[in-house]
Amino acid sequence: MLFAAAGVIDLAQEFTQSGGAVGNLVDRINHGYVVDFIDVYYGDWHWPAFNLADSAITCGVILLILDGLFFSSSAKTSVED
């Protein structure tokens, strides 16, 4: 069961990171720059602008970290053996 969950996390991590990278690449090819359209303000505080592709890359990295923390390589290899 753990291996199945880890496999889904691996796939989701790879697809979100790849999809975000391709999205930014397409923007860069089409426009010469990446279009950032999400701009967050709270009072005087300003978060740097980002886009959906950046969010996908960030989610992929978070999944990668969670995978490393909760699905150790020893758990994966024990199921594979």
Secondary structure, DSSP 4 states (H G I P E B T S, - for coil): -HHHHHHHHHHHHHHHHHHHHHHHHHHHHHHSS----EEEEETTEEEEEE-HHHHHHHHHHHHHHHHHHHS-HHHHHHHH-
